[in-house]
Amino acid sequence: MNGNKIRIIRLSRGMTQEFVAQKIGTTQHAYSKIENDNLKISDETLTKIAKVFGVSMEDLKSPEPVIINFHNRIQNSSKNKEDFICSSEQLLTQLSQQLKEKDKQIEILLNHLSEQSIQLKTLIGKN
């Protein structure tokens, strides 16, 4: 079979073995055997893998390289978008907190400079 080709397509799509195994209804261990050419797979399973990757079964069977369309990468899935949005919101919250802290520090420095300016003016006025 073409286990190495399947592995290359999976990696190019940014998918894990666990993800593909779940999508085709098998275990990660069994899926690993597919990629290592240690398990003969049926056309039905090959069709499922092809569907997950967004290629045809003939593409997977062919000894020719597959032209990979990166628009079907797993990063485009709604789950990863949700994870991205969640981590983005967390990042925005952290950055907002940091900005508030910096604003407080700036306020303290401005007050300190104002006090120093008054003291300097007082000293200059005495001379």
N, C-alpha and C positions, 0 to 999 in steps of 0.2 A: 504494500500500500504506500501511500505518500504521507506518512506521519509527520515527516519534517516539514512538508508543505503546509500541513494543517497547523503545525506549531508556528510557523512564520506568519501565516495569516492571522492567527489568534493574537500573537504578540503585536502585529502591526495595527490591529484593531484596539489594542489596549485592554484586552480581556484576560482574565485569569482562567486557569484550568477549572477552578471551582465554579466560576460563573458559567462557562460553557457546559460543564457537566450537569449543572442544575437545569439549564435550558433544554438539554437533550434528554433529561431524565435518567442520569446515571451518576455514579460516584466519581469523585476527583481521581481516585486510584485507578478506576477502569478507564477514565478518559486519558490519564497519563500513559496507560498501555497503548492506547490508540496512537498517540503522538510518537511513541517509541517503537511503533510497528510490532508490538508484542500481542496485539489482539486483532483478530480478523473481525471486521465490522460489516454489518448488512448495509444494503443500499438504503434501507429506511433510516438507519442511524446516520449514514453519510449525508442523506438529504436533510436531516435535522441540523447537522453541523453546518452544511452549506447555507441553510436558511439563517442560522444565527450569524454567520459571517457576511451574509449578503452576496454570496457567489452561487454559481450553479454546481450541481453534483459533478458535472462533466469537468468543471474547472478543478475540482479536488482530485478527480481521477486522472486527469491529463498529466503527462510528464512535463508539459510546458509550464513556465512560470505564469502566475496569475497577476493581471494588472490590478493593483489594489486601489480601490476608491476609498479615500480617507474620510469621506463624509459619513460613512456608516460606522465610525468608531464608537465604542461604548461610551465615550465621553459625551456623546450626544443623547444618551438615554435620560429619561426624566429622573431616575434615581440619582444619577451622578449630578444632574443639574440641581436637584434638591440639596445634595451634600455640598455642592459648590455654593449655593445660596446661603445655606446654614453657616458654613465656614466664613463666607464673606460678611454675613451679619455679625458674627462673633468678632471678626477682625475690625469691622466698623465700630463696634461697641468698645473694643480695646483702644482703638485710635481716638475715639471720642473722649474716653476717660483720660488718656494721655494728654490730649489737647487741653482739657479742663485743668489738669495739674500744671501744665506749662503756663496756662493763663494765670493761675494763682501765683506761680513763681515770678512771672513778669510783673504782676501787680505789686508784689513785695519788693522787687528790684526798683520799680518806678517810684514807690514810696520812699525807699532808701535814697535814691538819687535826688528826689525832691528835698528830703531832709538835708542831704549833703550840700545841695545847692543853696539852701537857706543859710546854713552854717557858713558856707564860703562867702556869701554876700555879706553876712554879718561881719566876718573877719575883714573883708575888703573895705567895708564902710568904716571900720574903726581906724584904719590907717589913713 
